[in-house]
Amino acid sequence: NREAVAGWTLKMKGEVLEKMEKAKALDRAAYHKLVDAASARYARVKNASASELKTVTADLKSAWAHIGKQLN
């Protein structure tokens, strides 16, 4: 089960990263919107429990503090 969770988590993070690279202007709101869109897609497509998905989404959103510093 852990391997499955790690697999889709990594894929989700990769998709968010790809969309970030394609975005012309990225701020906190736009980043959170990308994360929410990926989360909604994985809620429908993957075999992820709601609690696992919520944890991964919160983790990605909290990463904005580090990402925002890197962009500035």
N, C-alpha and C positions, 0 to 999 in steps of 0.2 A: 504494500500500500504506500509506503514511504517513497519508493522508487517512482510510482505513478504520480504522486503529488509533486515530487521534485522535477519530474519530466515536464508536466504541463506548466508548472511555475516558471521554469526556465524558458519555455516557449513563450509564455505570456510576457515575461520581462523582455525577451528579444523583440517581440512585436512592438512593445511600447518604445523601445530604443529605436527601432527602424522608423516609426512614425515621428519620433522626436527629430531624427536626422532630416526627414523630409519637410518638417514644419519650418516655415519662413520666420515667423516670430513666435517665440516661446516664452510664456510667462507662467506663473503659478496656476492661474485658472485654466489656461490651455493644456498644461501638463495634467492637471487633475481630470480634465475632460477626456484626454487620451487614455488615462488609466481606467476611468469609469467605462469607457467604450469597450476596452479590452476585457474588463471584468464582466460586463454584460454578455459579451460574446462567449466567454468561457463558461459562464453560468448555463448557457443554453447548449453548448457543444460538448464540453468535456464532462467527465464523471467526477466533478469536484463537489464536495459538500459545501454548504453555505458557510460554515465556520472556517473552513480552509480558505475559501475564496475571500472571505472578509479579512482574514489575517494577511493574505498576500496583498490585497488591495491597500490595506492600511500601511503595510511595509513600503509599498511603492510610493504612496503619497507622502510618507514621512521622509523619503529620500530626496524630496524637493529641496530641502535645506542645503544639502550637499551639492545638488545639481545647480541650484540657483547661484551658489558661490562660484562654481566653475564657469558659469556663463558670464559672470560679471568680471 
